[in-house]
Amino acid sequence: MEAGLHDGATWRISPTPFLLTSADLSAIQSLGPHLLRFTHALNRLYYESVRGAQPTWVADYLDQGKPPDLIAYARMNRFHTALPGVIRPDLILTEDGFMISELDSVPGGIGLTGCMGQAYADLGWPIIGERDGMVAGFAQMIRSLPHDQPNKPLQLAIVVSEEAKDYRPEMLWLAARLREAGLPAQTVSPEDVIFTEEGLFLAGSTPLTVLYRFFELFDLKNIPKSELIMYAVKKGRLALTPPIKPWLEEKMAFALVHHPALEPFWTHELGADTFELLHRLMPKTWILDPRPVPPHAVIPGLTVDGHSVSDWKVLASLGQKGRRFVIKPSGFSELAWGSRGVSVGHDLPQTEWAAALEAALASFHRVPRILQEFRKGRRVAVSYHDHVKDEIVPMPGRVRLSPYYFIAGDHVELAGILATVCPLDKKLIHGMPEAVMAPCALAAPAPAS
């Protein structure tokens, strides 16, 4: 059978979880602490750039296209150390190992991965994170959040915006499982939150102490009562995660990792081992800034036919083999999630590629775009149930692995991994109807020869 991901969308169901080797699982488990260090370092880099201790162009880039009032709010001292409670990288399995295509701190799929994990675990599969790992990890993250209302009983609201309504069913499932686990939780719309001088409440005068933000910051202007929510958080009347920090939701962070001028900062903050690992796993990325490069300079790390590049327009005339790049909205945009707004260079006719590049440069001041190396996923094999023919169908494809790391203090917990396998003819991997989606489990070791 096929299952509904959200309203009107489906994906293919596999008879088995997606199986990982012990080496792959070990690599994914060890990645979590590295990504937490990176998030800490990116947060520090932004603040140090703002006060001039690091290059000021860093904060200028990360603030590009954001409203000044949002920037001013996010910079408040009381939020200085706040970090997301969930880190989810998208890992593409390539011939050379993993590649991190994106980092998401407001990820969908938490309830979906938890629900499927329970279903496959009940069939006897050794699900990574175990049967209830996603629910337990989320609950531990929420309970660990610091807030100014320690004497009030914990009450969580998972606020899902209209923009994110497709994910409401999985968040309703998550809230129900949290209640079963002893954590009072409700999934609500922004309109359901009631504001008084004493704080925020739900219907029935239930006072809120924690709010989980399942809406993107670009959408704030469309969210009823967003100013009241932000005011209550500012006054310490409830805790909020992920924090309202747009620089932690920017894909251009990958470009900063690869910028040679920032290498001393990253090496110092991350340590040589973490920096080397992330420098290798994060594909080369550039911010598509239309301002002219000085005559004596080049775009760092960007070459064509072995020659350095100082003008983006050189890329417009590249042949198909030469334009193995992806253009993406960097973050603060309704096009920045779900593979929307993405252009794959070698998948487009040359004229369309040139137009996409020109449009990306023209949009810099409103919605910055990034240019990123395209790394091809390696071929994997899965099967799915064809509900029309009522048979199991094999499907070769390429996989995206989405591990969910929950943060409680300095502790990083891998709670589950969602695999999304798309057919070989698809350049982008996401939850399309043709995709097979399944939780990950540990493969049995090969028998000794």
LOKOL-995736 format. One record per residue: residue in three letters; x, y, z of N, C-alpha, C in turn. Coordinates in steps of 0.05 Angstrom, whole numbers, plus 5000, padded with zeros to 4 digits. Atoms other than C-alpha are relative to their C-alpha. Layout:
N
AlaXYZXYZXYZ
...
This chain:
449
Met501749765000500050005000501750255000
Glu498649754998501950734996498750155023
Ala501049854977501351205055500150304994
Gly500149715005499451945056502050145017
Leu498149844985505252395075498750245011
His501749794991500852995078497850044980
Asp502449985016494553255045500649984970
Gly499850035029494352994974502649884991
Ala497450115008501552724974500349725010
Thr499550284993503952004976502949944996
Trp497450115007510251614976499849705000
Arg500050295002512150894966501049875026
Ile499450144975512450405024501849764994
Ser498150235003518249905030499249785019
Pro500550224982517249215058502049985023
Thr497950014979523549315099501050295005
Pro498649754996527249895131502350034981
Phe497649975016533150195094502349915019
Leu498050124982539049795121502750144996
Leu497449875000545650125140502049805012
Thr497950164988552249785153500850125027
Ser499149904974555349855222502050234996
Ala498149785006560850295190498450264994
Asp501649765006555550775161498750115025
Leu501349914975551850795227501950135019
Ser498049884982558150935266500850284990
Ala499349745011559851505219497850215005
Ile502249814995552951815227499750065029
Gln500049944972553051735302502150205009
Ser497849834992559752075308499750284988
Leu500349745013557452645262498550205018
Gly501649834984552552925313501550215017
Pro498549814984557553235362501650204982
His498749815018561353545303498150214991
Leu501949815009555053875278499150195023
Leu500649824977553454145348502350205004
Arg497749814999560454445351499850214978
Phe500349815022559254755283497850215005
Thr502249814994552655065305500950205021
His498949824980556055355367501950204986
Ala498049835013561655625323498750204981
Leu501349825019557055925270498650225016
Asn501349804983553156285325502150205010
Arg497849834990559656555354501150184977
Leu498949855023562156765285498250244994
Tyr501849785006555957175273500350235020
Tyr499849794979556357555339502750144999
Glu497349875002563857675331500250174975
Ser500149835024562657935261498550265005
Val501649764994557358415287501750205015
Arg498449814984562258715337502850054988
Gly497549935014568158725288502349825008
Ala497850184992572258165320500749804977
Gln499750155025571357765255499150184977
Pro500749825022570358045185497150075000
Thr502849914998564058465184498349914976
Trp501550105023562158205115498549745006
Val501450254993560157545148497250075009
Ala502749934990554357855187498450144978
Asp501449875022552758295126498749794982
Tyr501250215017551757665084497749865014
Leu502050154985547857295138497550165005
Asp502349824996543257895148498650084974
Gln501049915026542158005073497149914996
Gly502850075006534758035056498149975024
Lys501750034976532258005128499050275009
Pro501049754989527858545159501650105023
Pro498449894978531659015206498849945027
Asp501250054973526658895263500549715008
Leu499350284994527858135258502949985009
Ile497250014993535358235260500450125028
Ala499749874973534858705321499049825022
Tyr501150194980530458205358501949765004
Ala498350244998534957615342502750065014
Arg497449934988541157995367499850065030
Met500349934972538358115437501849835017
Asn498150144983543257925492498849755013
Arg501250234986538357455526499949754983
Phe500150235018538357005465502849924991
His497350035011545957015456500849714997
Thr499050275000547256285473497949804989
Ala502150185008540655995447500749864973
Leu499550165024541455435395497649824995
Pro502250185006536554975360500249745016
Gly500050254985534454355398500149754982
Val499950225019534253925335501950084978
Ile498249965023539753865282499549774981
Arg500450215019538153485219501550064974
Pro498749975026543153435162498649824980
Asp500750185022541253155095502549894988
Leu497550145008546552645077499449854974
Ile500150155025547452415005502249795000
Leu498150225000550751735001501349994972
Thr498649995025555951804945502049774998
Glu498050205003561351344918502450045019
Asp497849934982566251704964499150025029
Gly501149974973561951665027497850205001
Phe502249814997557152165055500850284991
Met499849715006556052885032497750145014
Ile502249854987552053395073499050204980
Ser501149815020547553745023498850245014
Glu501349784985543954175076500049935029
Leu500550034972543054285150497350145005
Asp502749904995535954395176499650015030
Ser500649984972534254665245497050035005
Val502950014997526754685232499049784982
Pro500550225019526053995201497249885002
Gly502350175000519853635180500949715003
Gly499450284999519452885187500449885027
Ile499650114973520152825263497849805006
Gly502150194994513252515271499949774980
Leu500050215021513752135205502049785007
Thr497950194994520351815225499349845025
Gly500850144975517651655295497849804995
Cys502250175005511251355269500949754984
Met499050235015514650915217501949835016
Gly498150154983520050725267498549815018
Gln501650174983514750455314498849764984
Ala501350215017511250065257502049794993
Tyr498050205008517649725233501249865024
Ala499050134976520149595303498149795010
Asp502050204992513649245319500049754983
Leu499650235018515248785260502649855006
Gly497650154992521748595293502650124990
Trp497549885011526749055257501550165021
Pro498449854981532549345296500350304992
Ile500049725010530750075282502150165015
Ile498049834988536250575294498650215017
Gly501449834981534250985355497949855016
Glu501950184987529750405376497150104995
Arg502849955007522150405374499050285007
Asp501049754991520851035413502150225001
Gly497749824999527351405400499350294993
Met500649725008524352005364498450145021
Val501649884979519152135417501650065025
Ala498449964976523952035474502150224997
Gly498049805005529252465442498850285000
Phe501449745000524353035429499250085028
Ala500949934972521652995500502450085017
Gln497649934985528653005530501050284992
Met499149735010530453615487498250225012
Ile501949804990524153995509500450035031
Arg499749984971525153825583502650145008
Ser497449894993532354075581500250304994
Leu499849725008530654765554500050185025
Pro500149814977532355325603497750214996
His502049795002526655805618499750135027
Asp500249834976524656325669497549945016
Gln502450074985518455965694500349725012
Pro499550274990521355365732497949895018
Asn502050104981515655335781497349944987
Lys502450075014510255265729500249724988
Pro499950275012508354565705500550024970
Leu499249995028511154405637497649964982
Gln502250035020506254515580501250104973
Leu498849945027508654485507497850054980
Ala501749965024505254775446501949984976
Ile498750025026507754555378498450174980
Val501549815016505655145335500749964971
Val499750055029504754975261498650214984
Ser501249785016503655545212498449894977
Glu501650085024498955535152501949924978
Glu498050075020505155515107500949715003
Ala499050274994507254865141497749805006
Lys502350164993500254565146500249714991
Asp499750275009502153955106501349815021
Tyr498650154979506353735166498349975026
Arg501550014976500753825217499249725009
Pro500750284991498553085217502349875015
Glu497850134986505452845237500650145027
Met499649864974505953385291497749945020
Leu502150094983499153185318500749725011
Trp499150274991501752465321502150035022
Leu497949974980507952705358499050105026
Ala501149904975504053105409498549785015
Ala501450224987499652505423501949805014
Arg498150194988505652055435501550135024
Leu498849864977508852585480498249995024
Arg501850014977502652605523500049725012
Glu499950274990502851845528502549955016
Ala497550034986510051915551500250185025
Gly500049844976508052405606500750294996
Leu499449725004509653065573497650144988
Pro502449865011503553525565500750164975
Ala499349885025503553745493497550024982
Gln502149965020498754015440501250114975
Thr499349885025499654155367497850194992
Val502049795004496154805350500850184977
Ser499549795019495555355299500750265015
Pro499449754986498156055316497550135011
Glu502549884990490856285323499049885026
Asp501050134976489855795380501550105025
Val498549904978494956155424498750265010
Ile501349774987491856655473502050155016
Phe498149834986495857245499498750165022
Thr500849824978494957585567502550125011
Glu497749884987499458005610501649805017
Glu498650214984501057375650501649804983
Gly498550195017503556985590498349904977
Leu501550125022501056535533498549765011
Phe501750214991495456045541498849864976
Leu501750145019491555525503497150015010
Ala502850014991483955435505499849845025
Gly500250134974481755235574501950115021
Ser498249864982486655715606502549845008
Thr497550154995492555235600502450184995
Pro497749825004498855655612502249854986
Leu497850135015504555505563502650085014
Thr497249954991511755435586502049974978
Val498250055022514955185522498550014973
Leu501149995026513455335449502049894980
Tyr498350105022516354915392499150134974
Arg500649855024516655345330500349834975
Phe499950145026514754955268499050184979
Phe500549825022514655535221502650154994
Glu497649875009520055885181499950305006
Leu499949724993522356585197499150184978
Phe501049845022520756845128496950045002
Asp502950014998513456685146498950165023
Leu501049864977513057115208497950214994
Lys502049785007509257675173497249894995
Asn502550135006503757175156498849855024
Ile500950164977503056875226498650175020
Pro501449844980497657155271501349985027
Lys498949994973500257365339503049955002
Ser497150054998507557265320501450215018
Glu498749794983509257935353499549945029
Leu500650064972505757715417501749765010
Ile498350224993509557055417502850095005
Met497249904997516157415407500250185025
Tyr500049834976514357915462500149825025
Ala500150174977512757355511502749865004
Val497450124998519357005495502150205010
Lys498249794992523157655502499850065030
Lys500549944972520057765571500549755018
Gly499550244984521857055593497649855010
Arg502450134990514756815600499649724988
Leu499950285009516056185560502649964984
Ala497650075015521855825527499149944971
Leu500650055028522055765451502449874986
Thr498050125017525855305405498749914974
Pro497449885004528555345352499950305005
Pro500049724995530756045371499750174975
Ile500449825023529156635326502750124993
Lys497449925009536056685295500349934970
Pro500050075028535856725219502849914990
Trp497450085010543456645212500549705005
Leu499750284996542755935239498349834980
Glu501750135020537955765182500950074972
Glu498949915026542455985124501749794987
Lys498450195016545155515071502750134993
Met497449885006550656035059502149945021
Ala498050094981553955775122502149814988
Phe498150185013557055245078502250164985
Ala498149835014560355795037502050115020
Leu498249894980563356085101502049795009
Val498150224992566355405119502349984980
His498050035021570055405052501550264994
His498649755007572256135053502750015014
Pro497350014989579856165062500550205022
Ala499549804980579556805103499049925027
Leu501250084974575556455157501249745010
Glu498850254991579855825162501250025028
Pro499049984973583556075224497849995022
Phe502250014980576956195260498949725003
Trp501250274998574055515242501949805014
Thr498050194988580455145261500150045030
His499949944972580655495328497549925015
Glu502550064986573255415345499249714998
Leu500950285004572154715317502149805008
Gly497950194999578854405325500749904973
Ala499150085027582854135267498449774989
Asp501350245009579353465264497150064990
Thr502849935008572153745262500150174975
Phe499949835024574154285212500649844975
Glu499250165023577553795166497649824991
Leu502350175007571453325169497850154986
Leu502249855011566253855155500950134973
His499049895025570654175101499849804978
Arg500150215019570653505067497149924994
Leu502850095004563253325077498250214989
Met501749795011560353995060501050084972
Pro499049945027560754114984500850294998
Lys499249735004564154734960497650174992
Thr502449835003559155304962500950294998
Trp499349725004559356034940497450165002
Ile502349814999554656624954500050154974
Leu500249875026552156904888499650305004
Asp500049724996553957624901500650144974
Pro499649885027553158054838502050234999
Arg498149785000558058594860502649924987
Pro497550075014564358624817502249925018
Val497650084986570458254841502350194992
Pro497749825007576558714846501949884979
Pro498350115022581458644787502249815010
His497750164990586858344832499049745015
Ala501050224984582157814863498549804982
Val501650215013578457174844498049905020
Ile502050134983572456804871501349755013
Pro498350214988575756344923499049724994
Gly500650285004575955614903498549934975
Leu501650055023571955694839501750004975
Thr498450025024575355454776498449884977
Val501250115025573355294704502349914983
Asp497850115016577854844664502750055012
Gly497549964986583154924717500850295004
His499349724998583055684714498150135021
Ser501549854980580756154770497950174986
Val502249845011574256544760499750255016
Ser500549744986573057274776497450134992
Asp502649895010566357374741498049774998
Trp502050225001560156944752499049954972
Lys501150045026558157054680501549794984
Val498450215014563656574658498449745002
Leu501450264996559256014686497649974981
Ala502450015017553356194640500449854975
Ser499550125026556655934577501349725002
Leu498850274997559255274606498449794986
Gly501350245011557654624571498849845022
Gln501450164980553454094605501849885020
Lys498250134981559353734636501250205019
Gly498649804984562254384662498150135021
Arg501849864982555954624698498749805020
Arg501050184979555354084752499850165026
Phe500649834977552754594801497050015005
Val502849964992546354724839499850285010
Ile500649744989543355404852497649975019
Lys502150034979539155454916499450275013
Pro500549784982535556004954501449945027
Ser498350054978539856105015498649945026
Gly501350074975534656075070497450155005
Phe502249844992529856655082498050044977
Ser501850005024524756475028498249765001
Glu501950225003518656055016501049794981
Leu498950185020522755724961502449845011
Ala497550114989528355495009499649735013
Trp500450274989525254825030498549834980
Gly501450195017522654204997501049994971
Ser498750005027527454274937498750204981
Arg501149795017523354864912502150214994
Gly498249795007527155404876502949914994
Val497350125006533054934861500449964970
Ser499450055028536354934793502649834998
Val497750185004541054364773501250064973
Gly498849895025545954624721500149804977
His499750195022547253994681497449874992
Asp502650115006539853824681498350204984
Leu501449795014537954464645501350054973
Pro498849905025538854704573501750245007
Gln498149784994544455214569498650275003
Thr501349744998539755794558498550035027
Glu501449994974535655614620501950025023
Trp497949984979541955524662500950295001
Ala499149725001544356214640497950185013
Ala502249834989537556514658499849965030
Ala500250054971537456174726502350145015
Leu497749874988544456444741499550305001
Glu500549715001542457144719497850085021
Ala502149954981536057114761501049995029
Ala498950034973539956874822501650245008
Leu498449774995544757454817498350255004
Ala501749774998539157954808498450005026
Ser501650024976535557704870501650045026
Phe498250004977541557794917499050175023
His500749814979538858394955497449925014
Arg502550094988532058064967500249715011
Val499750284992533457314969502749904990
Pro497450105010540857124965499849704992
Arg499850285008542356484928502949905004
Ile497350114999548256014934500449824976
Leu499150195021552055614882501549785014
Gln498950224985553954924905500849784980
Glu499250235016557854344875497849795001
Phe501850235001553353774852501649755004
Arg498750264996555553104880497949784996
Lys501950205007552052504851499949785021
Gly500350234981549151984898500649744986
Arg499550265012551251274888497449844998
Arg502350175005546450744865499549815023
Val500850194979542550354918497649854990
Ala502350175008537149824914498049995023
Val502250034982530449834948497749864986
Ser502550115011523549534938497750145012
Tyr502449874989516649804947497549834992
His502450145005509549534948498350164979
Asp501749885020505649684884497149935007
His502750054990498549764910498049934977
Val501750065022495549704840500349714992
Lys499450285007498949044822500149825024
Asp499850154975499348824895502449814999
Glu497550165001506548604887502350185009
Ile497649864992513448794912501750054975
Val498649925024517349184859502850105008
Pro497349904995524949274860500450274987
Met499549745012527349984847502950095006
Pro497449884996534450234837499650305004
Gly500349714995535450944862502450115014
Arg498049864984539451444902498750095025
Val501249964974538551574975501050255014
Arg499449794981538352165022499449895028
Leu500450084972539251995095499850255018
Ser500649774983536352475146500149925029
Pro499950074971538852335217499050235017
Tyr501149804982535352705273501649995027
Tyr498549984975539952935330498550195018
Phe501249834980536553205392502150095020
Ile498049874982540453675437498850055027
Ala500749954973539853675512502550095015
Gly497549904989545154125542502249964980
Asp497850075018551653885512499849724990
His500350275009548953195499498649994973
Val501250035027547352985427499049714998
Glu501250265002542552405417499049954971
Leu501150085025541552065350497549835005
Ala502650134992534151875355498849844977
Gly501150155023532751605285501050114974
Ile499049925026534451645212497849934979
Leu501950045021529651735154501449984973
Ala498850035027531651475085497950074979
Thr501749935023528751775022501549914975
Val498850115024530351384958498450084976
Cys501349915024528651694891501149854976
Pro499150155024529051364822502550134988
Leu497449915011535551434784499850244981
Asp500249785019532751934734499450265014
Lys500649764985531252444789502750125010
Lys497549874991536952944801499850095029
Leu500349914973534053194867498549795016
Ile501250204983532152744925498350135021
His501849894980526052934965497549825001
Gly502350184996519352644987497950024979
Met501850005024516252604918498349745000
Pro501650255001510752084902501549764990
Glu498550235010515851654866502149905020
Ala497950064980520351634928499149775018
Val500550204979520951044975501150125025
Met499149884974521251295047499749795021
Ala500050204979523050865106501950085022
Pro498049964979526550895173502449824995
Cys497650165004533550615177500349805023
Ala499450214981535649985213502849904995
Leu497450115003542249645224499949734986
Ala499850265015543949095174501449795017
Ala498650224987545848425201502849974989
Pro497250035010553348305197500249764980
Ala499750215020555547885138501349755013
Pro498950244987557047165156502949964993
Ala497150045005564346975163500449804978
Ser499650185022567146645101501749775009
